[in-house]
Amino acid sequence: MLNWIERTILKRIHKKLSVKLTKENLTLAFTDLDGNGYYKFSKGLDLPISRIAKVQEYLMWLHKGVSVEEYISAIEIAEKGLEKGIADGKGLAKIGFILTELKNRSKMVIHDELFYNIIAAQIVRHDESVTDFNNDIHLQKVEAFKKMDKMDDSFFLNIQEFLTALNLQNISKTEYENLMSVSRIARKSLEEMKARLL
């Protein structure tokens, strides 16, 4: 990991060598810990349709409070519970847990994994096409954002305009961290249930 001074120096060097202040009418939003430049669309410039579609997909799952993987996992747990439920009552209890979990998740304010994916879909990395969605680069961006978020407050400060789209514009760093923590705990409980069943 780089310290603050190293990151600042790396940012300046990277800016001078390869990261431009603008890229195809996008403006530099921030650089990550590895020196990759991330660009945002200006107010007058609309997101390309491929990026809008991805954001809409992630927003749909965010509204449900689960990711695609978690939803499929929950269905698998319920199916296993149904198979076992005929033989004993434990399977029915597991189905009840899953239904309650899915119901509670729909009330969750934010889902940490989906949150990072929504931000990543709206920001273009310096080596990424503006118009085409590249899933490999997208996943790398998500991981980079997670690292940046753990390091310091700069990631939180750089994404303020994207929080507005999620109705979180007046949220403090402490409230943000609490919401992310609640999400991680909820995800972990589902993973633990799946591990016990499968």
C-alpha positions in Angstrom: 0.0 0.0 0.0 1.1 3.5 -0.7 1.2 6.2 1.9 -0.3 9.7 1.3 2.9 11.3 0.1 3.6 8.4 -2.4 0.0 8.6 -3.7 0.3 12.3 -4.2 3.6 12.1 -6.0 2.3 9.1 -8.1 -0.8 11.2 -9.0 1.3 14.1 -10.2 3.6 11.9 -12.2 0.8 9.9 -13.7 -1.1 13.1 -14.7 2.0 14.4 -16.4 2.7 11.2 -18.3 -0.6 9.7 -19.3 -3.7 10.8 -17.5 -5.2 13.8 -19.2 -7.5 16.2 -17.5 -10.1 15.4 -20.1 -10.9 12.4 -22.2 -13.5 12.5 -25.0 -15.2 15.4 -23.2 -15.1 13.7 -19.8 -13.3 15.4 -16.9 -10.9 13.8 -14.5 -12.7 12.9 -11.3 -9.9 11.2 -9.3 -7.1 8.7 -9.5 -6.9 5.4 -7.6 -4.1 3.9 -5.5 -2.5 2.4 -8.6 -2.5 5.7 -10.5 -5.4 4.9 -12.8 -7.3 8.0 -13.9 -11.1 7.9 -13.6 -13.3 10.3 -15.6 -16.8 11.5 -15.1 -19.4 12.7 -17.6 -20.1 16.4 -17.4 -23.5 17.7 -16.5 -24.5 18.3 -20.1 -23.2 15.0 -21.4 -25.4 12.0 -21.1 -24.2 8.5 -20.2 -24.1 6.1 -23.2 -27.0 3.7 -23.4 -24.8 0.7 -22.5 -23.8 2.4 -19.2 -27.4 3.5 -18.5 -28.6 -0.1 -19.0 -26.0 -1.3 -16.4 -26.8 1.4 -13.9 -30.5 0.6 -14.3 -29.8 -3.1 -13.8 -27.8 -2.4 -10.6 -30.5 0.0 -9.3 -33.2 -2.6 -9.8 -31.2 -5.1 -7.7 -30.4 -2.3 -5.2 -34.2 -1.7 -4.8 -34.6 -5.4 -4.0 -31.6 -5.3 -1.6 -29.8 -8.2 -3.1 -27.3 -8.8 -5.9 -28.1 -11.3 -8.6 -25.7 -13.8 -7.0 -27.4 -13.4 -3.6 -30.8 -13.8 -5.2 -29.9 -17.1 -6.9 -28.2 -18.3 -3.7 -31.3 -17.6 -1.7 -33.4 -19.5 -4.2 -30.9 -22.4 -4.0 -31.2 -22.4 -0.2 -35.0 -22.3 -0.3 -34.9 -25.3 -2.8 -32.7 -27.3 -0.5 -34.9 -26.4 2.4 -38.0 -27.5 0.4 -36.3 -30.9 -0.3 -35.5 -31.4 3.4 -38.7 -29.8 4.5 -40.7 -32.8 3.4 -38.6 -35.1 5.7 -38.4 -32.8 8.7 -39.4 -29.3 9.9 -35.8 -27.8 9.6 -36.2 -27.3 5.9 -39.3 -25.2 6.4 -37.5 -23.0 9.0 -34.8 -22.4 6.4 -37.3 -21.4 3.8 -38.9 -19.0 6.4 -35.4 -17.5 7.1 -34.8 -16.9 3.4 -38.2 -15.3 2.8 -37.8 -13.1 5.8 -34.2 -12.2 4.7 -35.4 -11.2 1.2 -38.2 -9.1 2.7 -35.9 -7.3 5.1 -33.3 -6.8 2.4 -35.8 -4.8 0.3 -35.9 -2.3 3.2 -32.1 -2.0 3.3 -30.9 1.5 2.4 -27.8 0.5 0.5 -26.1 -2.7 -0.6 -22.3 -2.2 -0.6 -21.5 -4.4 -3.6 -24.2 -2.9 -5.7 -23.2 0.6 -4.6 -19.6 0.2 -5.9 -21.0 -1.3 -9.1 -23.4 1.7 -9.7 -20.5 4.1 -9.2 -18.2 2.1 -11.5 -20.7 2.0 -14.3 -20.9 5.8 -14.3 -17.1 6.4 -14.2 -14.7 5.7 -17.1 -11.2 4.5 -16.4 -8.4 6.0 -18.6 -7.9 2.8 -20.6 -11.6 2.1 -21.0 -14.0 2.8 -23.9 -16.5 5.6 -23.1 -19.3 4.0 -25.1 -18.8 0.2 -24.6 -19.2 -1.6 -21.3 -16.2 -3.8 -20.5 -17.1 -6.2 -17.6 -13.4 -7.1 -16.8 -12.5 -3.4 -16.4 -15.7 -2.8 -14.5 -14.8 -5.5 -11.9 -11.3 -4.1 -11.6 -12.8 -0.6 -10.9 -15.1 -2.1 -8.2 -12.1 -3.6 -6.5 -10.1 -0.4 -6.8 -13.0 1.6 -5.3 -13.2 -0.8 -2.4 -9.5 -0.4 -1.7 -9.8 3.4 -1.9 -12.8 3.5 0.4 -10.9 1.5 3.0 -7.8 3.8 2.9 -9.2 7.2 3.5 -12.0 9.7 3.0 -10.9 10.8 -0.5 -13.1 8.2 -2.2 -16.2 9.3 -0.2 -15.5 12.9 -1.0 -14.9 12.2 -4.8 -18.3 10.4 -5.2 -20.6 13.0 -3.7 -22.4 13.8 -6.9 -23.1 10.1 -7.4 -24.6 9.9 -3.9 -27.3 12.4 -5.0 -28.6 9.9 -7.5 -29.1 7.4 -4.6 -30.8 10.1 -2.3 -27.7 10.0 -0.1 -26.5 13.5 -0.8 -26.7 14.8 2.8 -25.1 11.8 4.4 -22.1 12.0 6.6 -19.0 9.8 6.4 -20.1 8.1 9.7 -23.6 7.4 8.4 -22.2 6.1 5.1 -19.9 3.7 7.0 -22.8 2.5 9.1 -25.0 1.8 6.1 -22.1 -0.1 4.4 -21.5 -2.1 7.7 -25.2 -3.1 7.9 -25.0 -4.3 4.3 -21.9 -6.3 4.9 -23.5 -8.0 7.9 -26.6 -8.9 6.0 -24.6 -10.3 3.2 -22.5 -12.4 5.6 -25.6 -13.9 7.3 -26.9 -15.1 3.9 -23.4 -16.6 3.1 -23.3 -18.4 6.4 -26.8 -19.8 5.9 -25.7 -21.1 2.5 -22.6 -22.7 3.9 -24.6 -24.5 6.5 -27.1 -25.8 4.0 -24.9 -26.8 1.1 
